[in-house]
Amino acid sequence: MVARDIDIRLLRHFTVVAEELHFSRAATKLYVAQQALSRDVGRLESQLGVRLFDRTTRRVTLTVAGAELLRRARPLLDHHDEVVRGLGAVRAQFLVDSVGEGITPARVLERARAHEDGYEFYSRRFPGAGDAQAALGSGEVDAVFSILTDDLRPHGAGVRQRLVREEPLALLLPECHPLNESQSVRLGDLARLEVCWRAGNHVTAEWDQFARALLDHVGAVAATSHPPVRGVAELAHHVRVGEPPVLTVISHPPVPGTTSRPLVDPVPVVPWVMTWRDQEVHPGLVALNRAVDEAVLDEGWADLPDHVWPASPPGGERWGS
């Protein structure tokens, strides 16, 4: 009789649920959506042909088969991780797509570099998450930061993803622009205003999709005649009297000769996520996740105002859910 293979990712997910006996807490610990975790447990039950959990609206308990699998799974996972760590120990580099200089992903990478120990982070930049995630799959890069869109959620085995930050947006203005008179700009004030969205270190194909949806939502006029612009020096030349203001993220580095005004009522937020290979155990990944956790606490990234746009990120998850 040929033995059935078990997906090690599904086994790991089962083990965390079995230890927590709570799907929501286990999903938080694994940085996955609760619905996806529930599907994974169902797939493992189908593969094995046994029920692993008894679930009610109030509690989750292990079946006899589930308790036996947990007993056998722990040493198997420990041995698997030991093998992978042994192979990964020779990797002195950890490559990250950090999108652009000075913005949220680059800030996470800067924090993570403080935890380097026997390896070094290298930053790469791709024009969009599609290219970056293809490179992730082929091993050319080890972790990818991107703006989350529905079509970039992981749909199959092999990758994991976590929400890093829902970042508020701002408007980059020439110093003498009338909107500079207030410390913030109401989102409704963009109606019928020509706005450039293709300038800044954060610009990717996913940003283009998100920004166009926002401009359409408020009735702004997209400045389609402007070519993509990256880098502080180019932006300083681009944002000047007579030119349209620029939609940007609040983490964008200061640009000489301009002011940045946060957008409010409601606050538009763009979701940043980090994606990595499911079996990745390199300490660089641990350092990146630790850096995100530190930034969330130190800089209050999870503290959102009551009214934001969109009402929920793709997939419906938000901090604390």
MARTORPA-562862 format. One line per field, with one value per residue (C-alpha): residue number from 0; chain; x, y, z. Coordinates in Angstrom, 1 decimal, decimal comma. Example, Ala and Ser with C-alpha at 12.3 -4.5 7.8 and 13.67 -1.06 7.14 Angstrom:
2
resi = c(0  1) $
chain = c(A  A) $
c1 = c(12,3  13,7) $
c2 = c(-4,5  -1,1) $
c3 = c(7,8  7,1) $
// end
This chain:
321
resi = c(0  1  2  3  4  5  6  7  8  9  10  11  12  13  14  15  16  17  18  19  20  21  22  23  24  25  26  27  28  29  30  31  32  33  34  35  36  37  38  39  40  41  42  43  44  45  46  47  48  49  50  51  52  53  54  55  56  57  58  59  60  61  62  63  64  65  66  67  68  69  70  71  72  73  74  75  76  77  78  79  80  81  82  83  84  85  86  87  88  89  90  91  92  93  94  95  96  97  98  99  100  101  102  103  104  105  106  107  108  109  110  111  112  113  114  115  116  117  118  119  120  121  122  123  124  125  126  127  128  129  130  131  132  133  134  135  136  137  138  139  140  141  142  143  144  145  146  147  148  149  150  151  152  153  154  155  156  157  158  159  160  161  162  163  164  165  166  167  168  169  170  171  172  173  174  175  176  177  178  179  180  181  182  183  184  185  186  187  188  189  190  191  192  193  194  195  196  197  198  199  200  201  202  203  204  205  206  207  208  209  210  211  212  213  214  215  216  217  218  219  220  221  222  223  224  225  226  227  228  229  230  231  232  233  234  235  236  237  238  239  240  241  242  243  244  245  246  247  248  249  250  251  252  253  254  255  256  257  258  259  260  261  262  263  264  265  266  267  268  269  270  271  272  273  274  275  276  277  278  279  280  281  282  283  284  285  286  287  288  289  290  291  292  293  294  295  296  297  298  299  300  301  302  303  304  305  306  307  308  309  310  311  312  313  314  315  316  317  318  319  320) $
chain = c(A  A  A  A  A  A  A  A  A  A  A  A  A  A  A  A  A  A  A  A  A  A  A  A  A  A  A  A  A  A  A  A  A  A  A  A  A  A  A  A  A  A  A  A  A  A  A  A  A  A  A  A  A  A  A  A  A  A  A  A  A  A  A  A  A  A  A  A  A  A  A  A  A  A  A  A  A  A  A  A  A  A  A  A  A  A  A  A  A  A  A  A  A  A  A  A  A  A  A  A  A  A  A  A  A  A  A  A  A  A  A  A  A  A  A  A  A  A  A  A  A  A  A  A  A  A  A  A  A  A  A  A  A  A  A  A  A  A  A  A  A  A  A  A  A  A  A  A  A  A  A  A  A  A  A  A  A  A  A  A  A  A  A  A  A  A  A  A  A  A  A  A  A  A  A  A  A  A  A  A  A  A  A  A  A  A  A  A  A  A  A  A  A  A  A  A  A  A  A  A  A  A  A  A  A  A  A  A  A  A  A  A  A  A  A  A  A  A  A  A  A  A  A  A  A  A  A  A  A  A  A  A  A  A  A  A  A  A  A  A  A  A  A  A  A  A  A  A  A  A  A  A  A  A  A  A  A  A  A  A  A  A  A  A  A  A  A  A  A  A  A  A  A  A  A  A  A  A  A  A  A  A  A  A  A  A  A  A  A  A  A  A  A  A  A  A  A  A  A  A  A  A  A  A  A  A  A  A  A  A  A  A  A  A  A  A  A  A  A  A  A) $
c1 = c(0,0  1,4  1,5  -0,4  1,7  0,8  1,3  3,7  2,0  -1,4  0,2  1,8  -1,6  -3,3  -0,8  -1,2  -5,0  -4,7  -2,4  -4,6  -8,0  -9,2  -9,3  -9,1  -6,1  -4,4  -5,0  -3,4  -0,4  0,1  -0,6  -3,4  -7,1  -9,3  -11,4  -8,2  -7,1  -10,4  -10,2  -6,7  -7,9  -10,7  -8,2  -6,0  -9,1  -10,0  -6,5  -6,4  -10,0  -10,6  -12,2  -9,6  -11,7  -15,2  -16,4  -19,4  -20,2  -18,5  -15,5  -13,1  -11,9  -9,6  -11,0  -9,2  -7,6  -6,7  -5,0  -3,0  -2,0  -0,8  1,4  3,0  3,1  5,2  8,4  7,9  7,6  10,7  12,7  11,5  12,5  15,9  16,6  15,5  17,5  20,6  20,2  19,4  22,3  24,6  22,4  24,3  21,8  18,1  16,6  13,6  11,4  11,1  9,2  10,9  13,1  11,9  8,4  6,7  8,4  11,8  11,2  10,4  13,6  15,6  14,3  15,0  18,6  19,2  18,6  21,0  23,2  25,4  23,5  22,7  19,6  19,6  16,9  15,4  12,7  10,2  7,7  4,8  3,9  3,1  6,8  8,0  5,8  7,0  10,5  9,5  8,2  11,5  13,7  15,1  13,7  12,8  10,1  7,9  6,2  3,2  -0,1  -2,8  -5,4  -7,9  -6,0  -2,8  -4,1  -2,4  -4,8  -2,7  -0,2  3,3  3,1  2,0  1,0  0,4  -1,0  1,8  0,0  -3,0  -1,3  -3,1  -2,6  -1,6  -1,5  1,8  1,4  3,5  4,2  1,9  -1,1  -4,4  -5,0  -1,9  -4,0  -5,3  -3,3  -5,3  -7,3  -10,8  -11,2  -14,2  -12,1  -10,5  -13,8  -13,1  -9,5  -6,8  -4,5  -1,4  -1,1  1,9  4,7  6,5  8,7  5,5  4,3  3,7  1,0  -0,9  -0,8  -2,0  -5,1  -5,8  -5,2  -7,4  -10,2  -9,9  -9,8  -12,9  -14,6  -14,2  -14,7  -11,1  -9,6  -6,7  -3,7  -3,1  -0,6  2,1  4,7  5,7  8,2  10,3  12,9  12,9  14,9  12,5  9,5  10,9  11,1  7,6  5,6  5,7  3,3  0,9  1,3  -1,4  -0,9  0,3  -1,5  1,0  1,5  2,3  5,5  7,0  10,2  10,0  10,3  12,0  9,7  6,5  4,2  2,4  -1,2  -3,0  -6,3  -9,3  -13,1  -12,8  -9,1  -8,1  -5,8  -3,7  -3,0  0,6  1,3  4,3  4,4  6,9  7,3  5,4  8,4  10,8  12,7  15,6  16,2  15,8  12,1  11,9  13,6  11,2  8,1  9,6  10,3  6,6  5,5  7,8  6,6  2,9  3,6  6,1  4,4  0,8  0,3  -2,8  -4,5  -6,9  -9,5  -13,2  -13,9  -11,5  -11,8  -12,2  -14,4  -12,3  -9,2  -9,5  -10,6  -12,4  -9,7  -8,5  -6,4  -7,8  -10,3) $
c2 = c(0,0  3,4  5,9  9,2  12,3  15,1  18,8  20,1  23,5  21,9  19,9  23,0  24,8  21,9  21,8  25,5  25,1  22,0  23,8  26,9  25,1  28,4  29,2  33,0  32,9  30,3  32,4  35,5  33,4  32,1  35,5  34,0  34,7  32,6  31,4  30,2  28,4  26,6  25,5  24,2  22,1  20,8  19,9  18,0  16,1  15,2  14,0  11,8  10,7  11,4  14,2  16,0  18,5  18,6  22,2  24,0  27,7  27,8  25,5  23,5  20,1  17,4  14,1  10,9  11,0  14,6  14,0  11,1  13,3  16,1  13,7  12,5  15,9  17,8  15,7  15,5  19,3  19,8  17,4  19,2  22,6  21,3  20,0  23,3  25,4  23,3  24,0  27,6  28,3  28,8  31,6  34,7  37,0  37,7  39,5  41,8  43,8  47,0  48,9  52,3  54,6  56,0  54,6  52,0  48,8  50,5  51,6  48,0  46,8  49,5  48,2  44,6  45,4  46,1  42,4  41,1  38,3  36,3  37,4  40,6  42,1  43,1  45,3  44,8  46,8  45,5  47,5  45,6  42,8  40,4  40,5  40,4  37,4  35,5  36,2  35,0  31,7  31,2  32,0  35,2  37,1  36,0  38,4  40,9  44,0  45,3  47,1  44,6  44,1  41,3  39,6  39,5  37,6  34,1  31,6  28,5  26,6  27,8  31,4  33,3  36,9  39,4  42,8  45,3  48,6  50,5  53,7  57,1  59,1  62,7  65,4  66,8  70,5  73,4  75,7  78,5  76,2  77,4  74,0  74,7  77,2  74,2  71,6  68,8  68,4  67,0  64,1  65,8  68,8  66,7  66,6  68,1  68,9  67,6  65,3  63,4  59,9  58,5  60,3  59,1  56,2  54,1  54,0  50,5  48,8  48,1  51,7  52,7  50,5  51,7  55,4  55,4  53,8  56,6  59,4  58,0  57,6  61,3  62,7  64,0  64,5  62,1  64,0  61,4  63,5  63,2  60,4  58,3  60,1  58,5  60,0  63,1  65,2  64,5  65,1  68,5  69,4  68,0  69,5  73,2  76,2  75,5  71,7  69,5  68,3  64,7  61,9  60,1  58,1  59,9  57,9  59,5  61,4  65,2  66,9  70,3  73,2  71,3  70,6  67,4  67,6  64,5  63,7  63,4  63,0  60,1  59,1  57,1  54,2  51,9  48,4  47,2  43,5  41,3  38,0  35,1  31,4  29,2  27,0  29,9  29,6  32,0  34,3  37,3  36,5  36,4  39,8  41,3  40,1  41,4  44,7  45,0  44,1  46,8  49,5  48,6  49,3  52,2  54,1  53,2  51,7  49,7  52,9  53,9  56,7  55,8  56,7  55,4  54,6  51,9  50,6  47,4  46,1  43,4  40,2  42,1  41,8  44,6  45,0  43,1  41,1) $
c3 = c(0,0  -1,0  1,9  1,5  1,4  3,8  2,9  5,6  5,6  6,3  9,1  10,6  10,5  12,1  14,9  15,8  15,8  18,0  20,5  20,6  20,3  18,8  15,1  15,4  17,8  15,6  12,4  14,1  15,2  11,7  9,9  7,8  7,4  9,7  6,7  4,9  8,0  8,3  4,7  5,3  8,2  6,0  3,3  5,7  7,1  3,5  2,7  5,8  5,7  9,4  11,4  13,5  15,4  17,0  16,5  18,1  18,3  21,7  21,6  19,6  20,8  19,3  18,2  19,1  15,6  16,1  19,4  17,9  14,9  17,2  19,1  15,9  14,1  16,6  16,2  12,5  12,2  14,5  12,3  9,1  10,4  11,6  8,1  6,4  8,9  8,2  4,5  5,0  7,2  4,2  2,9  3,9  2,0  2,4  -0,6  -0,1  -2,6  -0,6  -3,4  -2,9  -0,8  2,5  2,4  4,7  3,3  3,4  7,0  8,0  6,2  8,0  11,4  10,5  9,5  13,2  13,9  11,2  12,6  10,3  7,2  5,3  3,8  0,2  -1,3  -4,8  -6,5  -9,1  -11,1  -9,6  -7,2  -10,1  -11,2  -7,5  -6,6  -9,7  -8,5  -5,0  -6,5  -8,4  -5,4  -6,8  -3,9  -0,4  0,8  -1,1  0,1  -2,0  -2,0  -1,5  -4,2  -4,6  -7,3  -5,3  -2,3  -2,1  -3,6  -3,5  -1,4  -1,1  0,1  3,2  3,7  6,5  6,7  7,6  7,7  6,3  5,5  5,3  2,2  1,7  -1,0  -2,1  -2,9  -4,2  -1,3  -2,5  -3,4  -1,9  -0,2  2,0  4,0  6,1  8,0  6,2  3,0  3,0  0,6  -0,9  -1,9  -4,6  -6,6  -10,0  -9,0  -11,4  -9,4  -10,4  -9,0  -10,9  -9,0  -6,0  -4,6  -3,9  -7,5  -8,8  -10,9  -7,7  -6,6  -10,0  -9,6  -6,0  -6,8  -9,9  -7,9  -5,2  -7,7  -9,5  -6,1  -5,2  -8,7  -9,1  -12,6  -13,2  -14,7  -17,4  -19,3  -16,6  -17,0  -14,0  -11,7  -8,9  -6,6  -4,4  -6,8  -9,7  -7,5  -6,5  -10,1  -10,9  -8,0  -8,7  -9,4  -12,2  -11,9  -10,3  -6,7  -6,2  -4,4  -2,1  1,1  4,4  4,8  1,6  2,3  2,3  -1,0  -1,2  -2,2  -1,4  1,6  2,4  3,7  5,1  3,5  5,9  6,1  5,5  5,6  2,6  3,6  1,3  2,6  2,6  2,9  3,1  1,3  1,6  0,8  3,2  4,0  4,6  7,9  7,4  10,3  8,0  7,8  11,6  11,7  9,2  11,1  14,3  12,7  11,6  15,2  16,6  14,1  14,8  18,5  18,3  15,5  16,1  12,7  13,9  15,2  12,5  12,6  12,8  9,2  6,5  2,8  1,7  4,5  4,6  2,7  0,1  1,8  4,6  7,2  9,4  12,5  15,5  13,4) $
// end
